[in-house]
Amino acid sequence: DAKTTQPPSMDCAEGRAANLPCNHSTISGNEYVYWYRQIHSQGPQYIIHGLKNNETNEMASLIITEDRKSSTLILPHATLRDTAVYYCIVRPFAPNNAGNMLTFGGGTRLMVKP
Amino acid sequence: NAGVMQNPRHLVRRRGQEARLRCSPMKGHSHVYWYRQLPEEGLKFMVYLQKENIIDESGMPKERFSAEFPKEGPSILRIQQVVRGDSAAYFCASSRQGTGELFFGEGSRLTVL
């Protein structure tokens, strides 16, 4: 059962902001939103996570709606190297217990074009 | 500070042979996870281990697959009597406290002839 819904693919022009949406309408109060990406054939890379406040780090910004039912990952100035599959995942922040693993869905394939 | 190290990066086996994939977590990390990615498919969780303990193996096939994370040394994913359907990329990840921030290795790509 999918906890998140993402568009399968998106394009973005190089230098522009890439805004990747994610719907998580059944998110629980103790679940965080995590974003990872996988650049072709490489290991997944952690990007950012948040609970309810907007978050920013050196890679991206995460905007979570007030009702927490959706979020947007923003890459402020996309480069060709940001071409990747981006995964939005919800799970409790609590230490892993059996049955509480990061579950990767289909993600969004972002193509950054020159 | 070295990241998660996996070896071998590429492994070729004939049907019926055994494959052993090794994973050294990041320094200070005691939680290890194995994921499998079949060609053109998504990442599937296989097993979660802490030192000397299997915490969750709900994603492991019932037969031929086993994993361990001994007190000393790397975590090992072992596949006995490999079949062509085992051909995939196997990714290992580690975390410090078992939370959702995982650090992945570059993967081991198994090809079964």
Interface residues (C-beta under 8 A of the other chain):
Chain A: Y32 Y34 Q38 S41 Q42 G43 P44 Q45 Y46 H49 I89 R91 F93 A94 P95 N96 N97 A98 G99 N100 M101 L102 T103 F104 G105 G106 G107
Chain B: V4 H31 Y33 Y35 G42 L43 K44 F45 Y48 I55 D56 S58 G59 A89 F91 A93 S95 Q97 G98 T99 G100 E101 L102 F103 F104 G105 E106 G107
